[in-house]
Amino acid sequence: TTVAASSRLMSRRAVACAGYAGMDDGGGGEGMMIMARRRRLVVPGIIATAGGGVRLRPATKGAYTCARAQRARGPSLATDQSLDIERANVHVAYQGSPGTAIEEMVFKAFPDCIAVPCKKFVAAFEAVDSSLADIVVLPIENSSTGSFHQNYDLLLRHKLHIVQEVQVEIELCLWALPGVQKNDLRTIFSHPEEFAQCEHSLSSLRVIKKNVDHCAAGAEIISMQNLGDAGVIGNAQAAELYGLNIVECNFQDASPNLTRYLVLAKTADIPKEYGQYKTSIVFGLEEGPGILFKALSAFWMRDINLSKIESRPNKREPMRTQGNEKHFNYIFYVDFEASTAEVQQRATFLRVLGCYQMREVGLTAPICQLSTVELVVNQEKGTRCSSLGEAYPCLVSVASGEPGLAIVVGPVILRSLSGPTGGILPNPSASAGWKKGLGWPEKFT
Ligand SMILES: O=C(O)C(=O)C[C@]1(C(=O)O)C=C[C@@H](O)C=C1
């Protein structure tokens, strides 16, 4: 059976590897066609390190330099202000390998892309940092288990901009070698987040859970070692690819099971037309009663919908002192359905992580749209912008420490496509940083 198992795996993997090398597998079947369209980049000069990072091979050993990578894949759009992430051949980095849920999402969202699978997310971020890939795709939240906390930390550690978010429904299945029943299972492999999404389903099984980076890694272990008492939780694609049978479909505790992914690039991709979009910021606050409430009231005063707040420990300054007491110190990640607001008046630091469009793959209905009325003033530079696109670079520079104060005034939010619910006047007390003499923007007076 070992031979049968490995030849089964080999034949499946031959298809996967044809995809990996960017070769046409020559098959005429529907599945083969899909694999042929799916191109993955193998970067020969990249060495995975034990810590999951990547480093480039030294030049003497035939380095695959950024310049060579660039030549191989044509002109880079990484410095182009109008980065088109939905173009053909956009290079998409992610943590995963053939058959993973994340890869399925990548090909759903970017059907003509070149996939750049990496061992770890850190390596995927580095691939974009070093221009080997245009964008990185990062899971950030699941509809039943919530935030992927470690991935929030990655957003801050790297200087990439969020350029899009994509929500995907992922059906999880339990699979094992052909002939293996649910009762035979003693070990189950999966990604920790996928275990969490199936906690209730798993409670009836007496199994040991083993974490792997993604479901395909677990499937490969089972297939290669011919483990007749092990299963793996993941999406259906990997089961097919690694020659496993589905023991149970819809194994996740809640349906639909949605994962929200962020797409990040080196350059901010500012929405040029007003549509359904979001901004993500991260900030720290000074000590004091109600400070978070005051910062967030800036959104309320402008009728801006906050869609998510996440607090994380401030790793650089883990403790703050209040009187004689020491407390944990936090930073706050906030997503809101508009452009940036004047939180920076109260923030000890603030970074705009991105302003981006929201996409849903196979899901329904936009919730809110922003009208074209938007004005930003950077007092020091006296810049007035009439669109979010114009305003964004100024907001980013102010947020990253340049002198000045950028304030978004307005905006008028259309709650439905049928018409505005009314404009929001800037509230003087909320705009305390506004310099006298500049006056209120005409559009709002
Ligand atoms: O195990 C896989 O196949 C994965 O792709 C893992 C993965 C991901 O990285 O996107 C997939 C979905 C989950 O919600 C969390 C993790």
The ligand as a MOL file (V3000), in Angstrom:
LIG
                    3D

  0  0  0     0  0            999 V3000
M  V30 BEGIN CTAB
M  V30 COUNTS 16 16 0 0 0
M  V30 BEGIN ATOM
M  V30 1 O -4.7540 25.3980 5.5290 0
M  V30 2 C -4.9280 26.0680 4.5090 0
M  V30 3 O -5.2130 25.5530 3.4360 0
M  V30 4 C -4.7900 27.5180 4.5710 0
M  V30 5 O -4.6890 28.1450 3.5550 0
M  V30 6 C -4.8310 28.1450 5.9100 0
M  V30 7 C -5.6300 29.4150 5.9930 0
M  V30 8 C -4.8720 30.5430 5.2510 0
M  V30 9 O -3.6890 30.7050 5.5160 0
M  V30 10 O -5.4790 31.2450 4.4740 0
M  V30 11 C -6.9510 29.2550 5.4100 0
M  V30 12 C -8.0910 29.6470 5.9620 0
M  V30 13 C -8.1830 29.9220 7.3860 0
M  V30 14 O -9.2430 30.6590 7.8000 0
M  V30 15 C -6.8890 30.1930 7.9690 0
M  V30 16 C -5.7460 29.8100 7.4060 0
M  V30 END ATOM
M  V30 BEGIN BOND
M  V30 1 2 1 2
M  V30 2 1 2 3
M  V30 3 1 2 4
M  V30 4 2 4 5
M  V30 5 1 4 6
M  V30 6 1 6 7
M  V30 7 1 7 8
M  V30 8 1 7 11
M  V30 9 1 7 16
M  V30 10 2 8 9
M  V30 11 1 8 10
M  V30 12 2 11 12
M  V30 13 1 12 13
M  V30 14 1 13 14
M  V30 15 1 13 15
M  V30 16 2 15 16
M  V30 END BOND
M  V30 END CTAB
M  END
